[in-house]
Structures are given as C-alpha cells and as structure tokens.
Amino acid sequence: MRLIPRVFAKGAVVTAAVALLAVTSPILSGVSSAQATAPPWEPDPNAAPPYGNIQLFDANGVVITSGSVSSQAFAYAAATTAPDSGSTKATVYWRDPQSGASNPPATWSGPQESYNTPFTPPPAGTPATLVADAASAPVALMYSTATVNSWLSGVTPSTTAGYADTIQVILQDTAINGDTDFYWSTDIAYNTGSSAITVDGTNVPADTWVQLFPFSAAPKTTPKLALSAPGPLSAGTSETLTATDVPTATAGLVVFEDNGSAIDTASISAGKATYTYIPAQGSHAYTASYVPDTAKDETHANTATATQVSSATSTTVDLTVTAASSVTVTSASPDALGQGAKGIKVTITGTGFVSGAKASSSNTGLTFGSTTFVSSTEITAKATVKSTATTGAETLTVKDPSGATGSCSTCLVIDAGPVITSVSPATLAPGAATTVTFTGTGFATEVKLKVSGTGITISKVKFVNATDVTALFTVSPSAASGTYTVTMTNHDDGVTTTTVTVS
C-alpha cells in the first residue's frame, strides 16, 4: 500500500491509503518542459505528490503543454494520483503564484475554469483515454470556452525575477462529504505580447502559454521482466525462481505465481527477486509480476532524471516435475586404480541410469572426465588418479540430470602406486644385455616396464616382491648415448617413472 498525504486548510496532516496499483493509466506520461529550476513557490508543500503533476488535454484527449492565449487553454485537466477518498468531482482554479502554506484552499481566490465537474462517472463526450482513468484520478472538464486572456484578468501574475508572467493552475477534488482540501498544482508561463519572451530558460512565443512546472519527467515505462527456472526436476528437489527486471534501479515487489496462484512475494533488489521452494510432481506454469513502489518513483518525479515505471508481467515458464528418480550403483570395473593412473575407462553398473548421468568420487585426487551412457544399468567414465590421491575405498557416486543420486562405498579402491627409489645398474653399455634391479615400494605381481625411445628392449620382467623388480635390458650397439625414461605400471594402472643412461 502507498500512503498519500491529505492536507487540511490549517496544516494538519493525516494519511489515506491508496492501492499500490491504483494509477497505471496513460495519463502518467511525463509533461514536456524545458525549465531548469522549479519556480520558487514550487513544489507546493500542501499539494498532493508527485508535486506539480497535472496533465492538460485537448478535446480529443491528447496531452498538450502549450497553446494560444487567444483560445481556450485546454479541454481537460487530470491529476496523476488517486483522489481523496470518496471524491467524485474536481475543480480547476487559476490563481496568483503562492505556496500552499501561505494560501491554503480555504482562502483561495481567483476564477474557476470548471465548477465541481463530476468525473465519476465522467461527463458525456469525455475521450476514451480519460474515461478509462476517471475512476482512479481526478479529471476536470472545462465548462467554458473562455480564452486564456479572459482568465488572466482575474489573477495577478508573478513578478519574481525570471518568473514574470507566470500563474498557478490548481486542480482540486471535492469529496461527497464536502472536503475541499486535496489538490494538485502546476504553473503556466504566458505571453500576450507580439514577440517571444524567456521565462526561466523556457522560450514562450508571442500569443502563447507554456506549462512551466513540473520538470520534464520520463514517461512511465514498462520494465522487461524475465523469469528463469531450472528443469526438468525430480520430485522432492528444490528449485529457485529468479525474476530479472530491467531497468535494475526499480523498487517494488515481485509476485511469483504457479498455475495462476501466487506462491510467494519477494522484494526486488538490484533488478532481481528470487524464490526457492520444492515443487510438487506434475506440470507447472510460472509467471512473475512486478509491482512498482510508486512512492519511491514519485520521489524522483520532479527531477530531470525521473524514472517512473509501471507494473509488468513476465512470460510463462513451463516446468515438469517427474517422479523421484531411483539411482543405484552396484559395481565398478576395474574395481581398483593405482595412484598415477591416467584416462582409465571404468565401467559402472547399477540401476536407474539416464542419459546425462555423471560419475564422481569423494576423493579429490580421483576425477572422472567424459561419462558415456550405455544403458539404464551401465555407464562408462574416464578416470584419472593423482599420484598424491588418498588410498583406500572411495565412495563412487552417479548423479542424473534431475539431481537423483546413487552411491557405492565399496565399489572402488585407490591403491598405492609404485615408487622407485633406486635403479641398479643405472648406466647401460651399447651392445650389452644387463639385468637391472628396481628397488622401491608398491610393486605389483603383474608389473609392466616400458622404455622411451629406440635401441633398448626389455624382457624377462620378474616380480621379486613389493620392493624389488628385475628385468633384462638389451641395448643395441647403435643405441644413442643419453638418458631414457622407464615407466613402471602396476596391474591397477598405478604408474611411476625413472631413468637409465646409455653410455
């Protein structure tokens, strides 16, 4: 709810609640003006905010901000906020420029250009653009075709430097209970001469009146409200609805709806509002509606950078929540990987697998790359084990796109990888066949050896024990001198390297 000050002749102030969206009509577009500063008597402290916002219309309901002083000033005047509670009529006054504090409604003098004109319902012949708004904002119909000049004869224009030939126009509502204290003000500069004049930086041609106050406010704009939500989801999974509003500086509330029913209201901050909840199984159609904080908008309504925004509704985002998935993991092959293993294909079996499922491990030293869906009971994934990975049983987890997971804590073990601490002999002679002994830890019975480059062959690899492995290295007579890398791989793909030299 937005609170609008209701000001009485003696200065007492009470508040009247007005619905937040009471004013969303076309009459909220800004009034064109070129002035640099407000007249010294504006904004009128007793007028209803946004101060100065009276719009003037021709007989066709088109907004006008200037005209000829030799013709009728305007056909309709409308306020841009809701009237006093119960008010059904409005009156327009021309008066001497004075602030409301020194010239309250009870002491007003000056000609009336309308006389308690009913605006609920609006008079016959009122343009459709104003009929639609007459119930939410005071609209006054001019009862006379008198020229601006004729109205000027009843008032004394301003003599303030820079604001000569300026008068106030007041739009006042009249409630059915007789209250006459709720009003809006604007200012008009006029020129009855034969050459142009300047009033507060605004050019006023001969035989012309120009609306001088309020400032040039930006037209009310409809923000672009976008709604995003993840999907599809499995029942029991939470989701976050995010509403993004442009421009991001707006203030207000976002109402989230699911299948037409409101499910949450959130304040918007930095252009975003979010709501997290667990949707039920079935089809959902989400929308988000933005309700602007008009009180904050009106705070800036009389500045050159005014930002006034209207309510907006996002497009609909559909989401299907399926029955909760059931994923299990029962085995992995191979079921053991050694430290240092790289890119090893692991076949994982279980139930409830779907395309897009991914494997992971509780061990940060064990990672899975691309995962391939084979069937509802089988997927494969490429595993890499760091040489520093923690050894022991690891929890292997498979997660499907809906968020359902299955795990196995006994399906995969990380073994200690081989570590070579010495090679004897480490230097080999060209043309010689030499038995080389590797000493270290973590050697396996099915250990394999491989040497880089050409000119050396390895045969008769023998597992002696977990700390010793021997092999016959045969060096070709033409083998190049230098260092060769020897790779040792256990049966669980645990791997390590060392070097030998040909000299």
C-alpha positions in Angstrom: 0.0 0.0 0.0 1.1 3.6 -0.7 0.3 6.4 1.7 -0.7 9.8 0.2 -0.7 12.9 2.4 -4.1 14.5 2.9 -3.6 18.2 3.8 -6.2 20.4 5.5 -6.5 24.2 5.5 -4.9 24.6 8.9 -2.0 22.4 8.1 -3.0 19.2 9.9 -1.8 16.0 8.1 -3.4 12.5 8.1 -2.9 9.7 5.7 -5.2 8.0 3.2 -4.4 4.5 1.9 -4.5 4.1 -1.8 -4.0 0.8 -3.6 -0.4 0.3 -4.9 -1.5 -0.1 -8.5 -4.3 2.5 -8.5 -2.5 4.6 -11.1 -1.3 2.6 -14.1 -3.1 4.7 -16.8 -1.9 6.6 -19.9 -2.2 9.9 -18.1 1.0 9.1 -16.3 3.2 10.0 -19.2 5.6 12.9 -18.5 4.8 16.6 -19.2 7.2 18.2 -21.6 9.0 21.2 -20.2 12.4 22.9 -20.8 12.8 24.7 -17.4 16.0 24.4 -15.4 14.6 25.0 -11.9 11.3 24.9 -10.2 9.6 28.3 -9.5 10.4 29.5 -6.0 6.9 28.8 -4.8 7.0 25.2 -6.0 6.7 22.5 -5.1 3.6 23.5 -3.2 4.1 21.7 0.1 0.4 21.2 0.6 -0.3 19.7 -2.8 -0.6 16.0 -3.3 2.6 14.3 -4.6 4.0 13.9 -7.1 4.2 17.6 -6.8 3.2 19.6 -9.9 2.0 16.6 -11.9 -1.2 17.8 -13.6 -1.6 16.9 -17.2 -3.6 19.0 -19.6 -5.5 17.6 -22.6 -7.2 18.9 -25.7 -10.8 18.0 -26.7 -9.5 14.7 -28.2 -7.8 13.6 -25.0 -4.3 14.3 -26.3 -1.7 15.7 -23.8 -0.8 19.3 -24.6 1.8 21.5 -22.8 1.3 24.8 -24.7 -1.3 26.7 -26.7 -2.5 30.1 -27.7 -3.6 32.7 -25.1 -6.2 33.8 -27.6 -8.0 30.5 -27.4 -9.4 28.1 -24.8 -6.5 26.9 -22.6 -7.4 23.2 -22.5 -10.4 21.0 -22.5 -9.5 18.7 -19.6 -7.1 18.7 -16.7 -6.1 15.5 -14.9 -4.1 14.6 -11.8 -1.7 11.7 -11.9 -2.5 10.2 -8.5 -5.7 9.0 -6.9 -8.2 11.4 -5.4 -9.3 12.0 -1.8 -11.4 9.1 -0.5 -14.9 9.3 -1.8 -14.3 12.3 -4.1 -16.3 12.4 -7.3 -15.8 15.9 -8.6 -13.0 18.3 -9.5 -12.5 22.0 -10.0 -9.7 23.9 -11.8 -8.6 27.3 -10.4 -6.4 30.0 -11.9 -4.6 31.8 -9.0 -1.8 34.0 -8.0 1.5 32.1 -7.6 1.8 31.3 -3.9 2.8 28.3 -1.9 0.1 26.2 -0.3 1.5 27.1 3.2 0.6 30.8 2.8 -2.5 30.3 0.7 -4.4 27.1 1.7 -7.6 26.1 -0.1 -9.9 27.8 2.4 -8.6 31.2 1.4 -8.2 30.7 -2.3 -9.4 33.4 -4.7 -9.3 33.6 -8.4 -11.5 32.4 -11.3 -12.8 28.8 -11.6 -12.5 27.4 -15.0 -14.6 24.4 -14.0 -17.3 24.1 -11.4 -17.4 20.8 -9.4 -17.2 18.8 -12.6 -18.2 15.2 -12.0 -15.5 12.8 -13.0 -17.2 9.6 -11.6 -18.8 8.9 -13.9 -17.1 11.2 -16.4 -19.2 13.6 -18.4 -20.6 12.6 -21.7 -18.2 13.1 -24.6 -15.1 12.6 -22.5 -12.4 10.9 -24.7 -12.0 7.2 -24.1 -8.4 7.7 -22.9 -9.7 9.7 -20.0 -12.9 7.7 -19.4 -10.8 4.7 -18.6 -9.0 6.6 -15.8 -11.7 8.8 -14.4 -12.3 6.3 -11.5 -8.7 6.4 -10.3 -7.6 10.0 -11.0 -9.5 13.4 -10.8 -10.4 14.6 -14.3 -11.9 18.1 -14.7 -13.9 19.2 -17.8 -13.7 22.9 -18.7 -17.2 24.3 -18.5 -16.4 27.5 -20.5 -14.7 28.2 -23.8 -13.3 31.5 -22.5 -9.8 32.3 -23.7 -6.6 32.2 -21.6 -6.6 36.0 -21.7 -10.0 36.2 -20.1 -8.9 34.0 -17.2 -5.8 36.1 -16.7 -7.9 39.2 -15.9 -8.8 37.6 -12.6 -5.3 36.9 -11.3 -2.1 38.7 -10.6 0.9 37.1 -12.3 4.3 36.6 -10.6 6.7 39.5 -10.5 9.6 37.3 -9.3 12.7 37.8 -11.4 12.9 35.2 -14.1 9.3 34.1 -13.5 7.3 37.2 -14.6 4.1 36.4 -16.4 3.6 33.1 -14.5 0.5 31.9 -12.8 -0.6 28.8 -11.0 -3.2 26.3 -12.1 -4.8 24.3 -9.3 -6.8 21.0 -9.7 -8.8 20.4 -6.6 -11.1 17.4 -5.9 -14.3 17.8 -4.0 -15.4 14.8 -2.0 -19.0 13.9 -1.5 -18.7 14.7 2.2 -17.8 18.3 1.4 -14.0 18.1 1.9 -12.2 20.6 -0.4 -8.7 20.2 0.7 -7.0 17.8 -1.7 -5.3 19.4 -4.7 -2.5 19.4 -7.2 -0.6 22.4 -8.7 1.2 23.3 -11.9 2.4 26.6 -13.4 1.9 28.3 -16.7 4.0 31.0 -18.3 2.2 33.1 -20.8 3.0 35.8 -23.4 0.3 38.2 -24.5 2.8 40.3 -26.4 3.9 40.4 -30.1 7.4 38.9 -29.6 8.9 35.9 -27.8 9.9 36.1 -24.1 12.0 33.8 -21.9 10.7 32.5 -18.6 13.2 30.5 -16.5 15.1 29.5 -19.6 11.9 28.5 -21.4 11.1 30.2 -24.7 7.5 31.4 -24.8 6.5 32.7 -28.2 4.1 35.6 -28.8 0.4 34.8 -28.1 1.4 31.5 -26.4 1.2 29.8 -23.0 3.6 27.1 -21.9 3.3 24.7 -19.0 6.4 25.5 -16.9 6.2 23.2 -13.9 6.7 20.2 -13.3 10.1 19.1 -14.7 10.3 17.0 -17.8 9.6 13.6 -16.3 10.4 10.5 -18.2 7.3 8.7 -19.4 6.2 5.7 -17.4 8.0 2.7 -18.9 7.1 -0.9 -18.7 10.1 -2.8 -17.4 11.2 -6.0 -19.1 10.6 -8.8 -16.5 12.2 -12.1 -17.3 11.7 -15.3 -15.3 14.1 -18.3 -15.3 13.7 -21.7 -13.6 15.7 -24.9 -13.8 14.1 -28.0 -15.3 13.0 -30.7 -15.6 13.2 -31.7 -12.0 12.6 -34.8 -10.0 10.0 -34.7 -7.2 11.5 -33.6 -3.9 14.1 -31.4 -5.5 14.2 -27.7 -4.7 14.3 -25.0 -7.4 15.0 -21.3 -7.4 12.8 -19.0 -9.5 14.6 -15.8 -10.5 12.9 -12.7 -11.8 15.2 -10.2 -13.5 13.9 -6.7 -14.0 15.2 -4.0 -16.4 15.9 -1.2 -15.5 17.7 -2.6 -12.5 17.2 0.6 -10.4 13.5 -0.1 -9.9 12.0 -0.7 -6.5 9.0 -2.8 -5.6 7.7 -6.3 -5.2 7.6 -9.4 -7.4 4.7 -11.8 -7.1 5.6 -15.4 -8.2 2.7 -17.4 -9.5 2.4 -21.2 -10.2 -0.5 -22.2 -12.4 -2.2 -18.9 -11.8 -1.9 -18.9 -8.0 0.5 -16.7 -6.0 3.2 -18.8 -4.2 5.4 -16.0 -2.9 6.1 -12.3 -2.9 9.7 -11.0 -2.8 11.2 -7.6 -2.7 13.3 -6.7 -5.8 16.9 -5.8 -5.2 19.5 -4.7 -7.9 17.0 -5.8 -10.5 16.4 -9.4 -9.1 14.0 -11.2 -6.9 14.2 -14.9 -6.1 12.1 -17.6 -4.5 13.3 -21.1 -3.6 10.9 -24.0 -2.9 10.2 -27.6 -3.7 7.5 -28.0 -6.4 5.1 -30.9 -6.4 5.2 -33.6 -9.1 3.3 -32.5 -12.2 3.1 -29.6 -14.7 3.9 -26.1 -13.6 3.4 -22.8 -15.4 5.3 -20.0 -13.6 4.9 -16.3 -14.1 6.3 -13.3 -12.2 4.5 -9.9 -11.8 6.3 -6.8 -10.9 4.5 -4.2 -8.7 6.5 -1.0 -8.6 7.0 1.0 -5.4 5.2 4.1 -6.7 6.1 6.1 -3.6 9.8 5.8 -4.5 9.1 6.5 -8.1 7.3 9.7 -7.2 10.2 10.8 -5.0 12.1 11.4 -8.3 9.1 12.5 -10.4 10.1 16.2 -10.5 13.8 15.7 -11.4 15.3 15.8 -14.9 16.3 12.1 -14.4 12.8 11.0 -13.4 12.3 7.2 -13.5 8.7 6.1 -13.4 7.8 2.5 -14.1 4.6 0.6 -14.5 3.8 -2.9 -13.5 4.9 -5.8 -15.7 4.3 -9.5 -16.1 6.9 -11.9 -17.3 6.3 -14.6 -20.0 5.3 -18.0 -18.7 8.0 -20.6 -17.9 6.8 -24.2 -18.0 8.3 -26.9 -15.9 7.6 -30.6 -15.5 8.4 -32.3 -12.2 8.7 -36.0 -12.7 8.5 -38.8 -10.1 11.6 -39.1 -8.0 14.4 -41.0 -9.7 15.9 -44.1 -8.1 19.6 -44.5 -8.9 21.8 -47.3 -7.5 25.5 -48.1 -8.0 26.4 -51.8 -7.6 29.9 -52.3 -9.1 32.9 -50.8 -11.0 35.3 -52.4 -13.3 38.2 -52.2 -12.8 37.4 -52.0 -9.1 40.9 -50.7 -8.1 43.0 -47.9 -9.5 46.6 -47.1 -8.5 48.0 -43.7 -7.8 49.1 -42.1 -11.1 46.6 -43.9 -13.3 45.5 -41.7 -16.2 42.5 -41.8 -18.5 41.4 -45.3 -17.5 38.0 -46.4 -18.7 35.8 -47.5 -15.8 32.6 -49.4 -16.4 30.0 -48.6 -13.7 26.9 -50.8 -13.3 23.7 -50.2 -11.3 20.1 -49.2 -12.0 18.1 -46.0 -12.9 20.9 -44.5 -15.1 19.7 -42.0 -17.7 21.4 -40.0 -20.5 23.4 -37.2 -19.0 24.3 -39.0 -15.8 27.7 -38.2 -14.4 30.2 -40.1 -12.2 32.1 -38.5 -9.3 34.1 -39.6 -6.3 34.5 -38.5 -2.7 38.3 -38.5 -3.3 39.5 -35.1 -4.6 42.5 -37.0 -6.1 40.2 -39.1 -8.3 38.4 -37.3 -11.1 36.1 -38.5 -13.9 36.1 -37.0 -17.3 33.6 -37.7 -20.0 30.8 -40.0 -19.0 29.1 -42.2 -21.6 25.5 -43.5 -21.2 25.3 -47.2 -22.3 22.0 -48.3 -20.8 19.9 -47.8 -17.7 22.2 -50.2 -15.9 25.6 -49.2 -17.3 27.7 -46.1 -17.9 31.4 -45.7 -18.6 33.7 -42.9 -17.5 37.4 -42.0 -17.9 39.2 -41.9 -14.5 42.4 -40.1 -13.6 44.1 -40.6 -10.2 46.7 -38.1 -8.9 49.9 -39.5 -7.6 49.0 -37.9 -4.3 45.5 -39.3 -4.1 44.4 -40.7 -0.8 44.5 -44.5 -0.8 41.7 -46.8 0.3 38.0 -47.4 -0.5 36.3 -44.4 -2.2 32.6 -43.5 -2.4 31.6 -43.7 -6.1 28.5 -41.6 -7.0 26.3 -41.4 -10.1 24.0 -38.3 -10.4 21.4 -37.9 -13.1 20.2 -34.5 -14.5 17.2 -34.4 -12.2 19.6 -34.4 -9.2 18.8 -38.1 -8.2 22.0 -39.9 -7.0 23.2 -43.3 -6.1 26.4 -44.2 -4.4 28.6 -47.2 -3.5 31.3 -47.0 -0.8 32.9 -50.4 -1.6 33.0 -50.5 -5.4 36.3 -48.8 -6.0 39.6 -48.7 -4.2 42.6 -46.5 -4.7 45.9 -48.4 -4.3 49.2 -47.0 -3.5 51.2 -46.5 -6.7 54.6 -47.8 -7.4 57.6 -45.7 -6.1 61.1 -46.4 -7.5 63.9 -45.3 -5.1 66.9 -46.8 -6.9 68.0 -48.5 -10.2 71.0 -50.8 -10.4 72.8 -50.5 -12.6 71.5 -47.2 -13.8 74.1 -46.9 -16.7 74.0 -49.4 -19.6 76.6 -50.1 -22.3 75.8 -50.2 -26.0 75.7 -53.8 -27.3 75.3 -55.3 -23.8 72.5 -57.3 -22.1 72.2 -56.3 -18.5 69.8 -57.4 -15.7 68.6 -54.3 -14.0 67.1 -54.3 -10.5 64.5 -51.7 -9.5 64.1 -51.1 -5.8 61.2 -49.2 -4.2 57.7 -49.7 -2.8 54.2 -50.6 -4.1 55.3 -53.0 -6.8 52.6 -55.4 -8.0 52.9 -59.0 -9.3 51.8 -58.0 -12.8 54.1 -55.1 -13.1 55.0 -53.8 -16.6 58.0 -51.9 -17.8 58.3 -49.6 -20.8 61.3 -47.6 -22.1 61.2 -44.5 -24.2 63.0 -44.0 -27.5 64.6 -46.8 -29.6 67.6 -49.0 -29.2 66.7 -50.7 -25.9 64.4 -53.7 -25.4 63.1 -55.0 -22.1 62.4 -58.7 -21.4 62.2 -61.2 -18.5 60.4 -58.8 -16.2 60.2 -60.5 -12.8 58.3 -59.5 -9.7 60.5 -60.4 -6.8 58.5 -58.8 -4.0 56.7 -55.5 -3.3 60.0 -53.7 -3.1 62.1 -55.4 -5.9 61.6 -56.0 -9.6 64.2 -57.2 -12.1 64.3 -57.1 -15.9 66.8 -57.8 -18.7 67.7 -54.6 -20.7 69.3 -55.3 -24.1 71.0 -52.3 -25.6 71.6 -52.2 -29.4 75.2 -51.4 -30.4 73.8 -48.5 -32.4 71.8 -47.1 -29.5 72.3 -43.4 -29.0 74.0 -42.3 -25.8 71.8 -40.4 -23.4 69.0 -40.7 -20.9 66.0 -42.9 -21.4 62.7 -42.8 -19.4 61.5 -46.1 -17.9 57.8 -46.3 -17.0 56.6 -48.9 -14.4 52.9 -49.7 -14.5 51.1 -52.0 -12.0 48.1 -54.1 -12.9 45.8 -51.4 -11.4 47.3 -48.8 -13.7 49.2 -47.2 -10.9 52.3 -45.7 -12.6 55.7 -44.1 -11.9 58.8 -43.3 -13.9 62.6 -43.4 -13.5 65.6 -43.1 -15.9 68.5 -45.2 -17.2 71.5 -43.9 -19.1 73.3 -45.4 -22.1 76.9 -44.5 -22.2 
